[in-house]
Amino acid sequence: MSLTLFYHPLSSFCWKALVALYEADVAFEPRVVNLGDEADRAAFRAVWPLGKFPVLTDSASGETVPESSIVIAWLAQRHPGAARLFPADPALALQVQLRDRLLDSYIHLPMQRVIADRLRPADRRDPLTVEQARAQILAAYDLLEPQMAGGGWGVGETFTLADCSALPALFYGDKVAPMVEWPNLAAYLERLKARPSVARVLAEAEPFFQYFPQEPTP
């Protein structure tokens, strides 16, 4: 087996890559990284100096592939099962990539800023940062809500990169900015969770959910 994925089961960006790998039925060796362990962290930085996962390595080609969206694009170029994650129609492919960027930039990354603030000591928390991050998430919800009115998948009729991106963004986004007033997005998240590739990712992450930081009490 030439592919190794360096990841952690609770990491939201790792979920994107995992969904794609499972969706395309690509064989790989999972390598869980414990960033809290100095030796494990150093070993991972030897693979990717920035120390951010997921990172996919291919021992056959000698390639190191970082960043979740790039990992999925790399898979689509080399594995027939993953090719469908990028539509052949150029216009539709651009829409898929746009949705990926919107989800990452306006839901996924702001969600991570909220979570990062929860992990700070009480006297170092930044309510303004949290407020601004949540405002970005809600604006993205407003943008995407009408686009999901017809049901189905994120872009077009098939499961794509857009859906791989949507799973972690919406799953964790709902925990920091609940989708109570966005029923189409909430229904879409439920469809995602029922997808076998997604259900597998969530099942593997479930033992780690106890470590997810809850909102601090006032």
C-alpha positions, 0 to 999 in steps of 0.5 A: 500500500503506497498511500499514507494519510497523516491525520486525526479523527477529530480534525475537521479538515481531515474529514474532507480528505477521509470522505473523499478516500472512502467515497472513492474506495481508495486504499491507504494506511491511516497514520493518526498524529498526536500533536500533543506528543513531542516525538510524534509532532516532530516526526510529522513535521519531518513529513510536512514542516508546517505541521498541519494535517491532513497530509497524504504521502505516496511512497511509490511516487515520492510525493507529499500532498498537503491541504485537504482540497489539494489532496482531493484534487490529487486523488481525482487525477490518479484514481478513477473512483475519485475523478467523479468528485470533480465534474467533467463539465468545466462550468460545473467544476468551477461551481464545485470549486467555488462552493469548496472555497465558500465553505472553507472560508466563511464557515469552516475557518470562522468555526475554527476561530470560535473553537480556538477561543474556547480553548484559551484561558478565561482571561485570554478569550476574545468575544469580539473575534467570536462575534465576528466569526459567527457573523461570517458563518451566519452570512454564509448560511444565508447565502447557501440556504436558498441554493439547497432548497431543491434537496440533493447534493451540494452542486449538481446531481452527484456527490462531489468535492463540494459535499466533502467540504460541506460535511465538516463545515456544517457539522461543526458549524452547527455546534457553534452557530446552530442551523435552527433558522436554516432548514434547507441546510440542516436537511442537507447536513442530515443527507450528508450524515447518511452517506456511507462514506460520511457515516464511516468518518463520523463513526471513527470520530465518535470516540473523540467527540468527548474532547470537543470543547463546549461553549464556556458558561458565562 
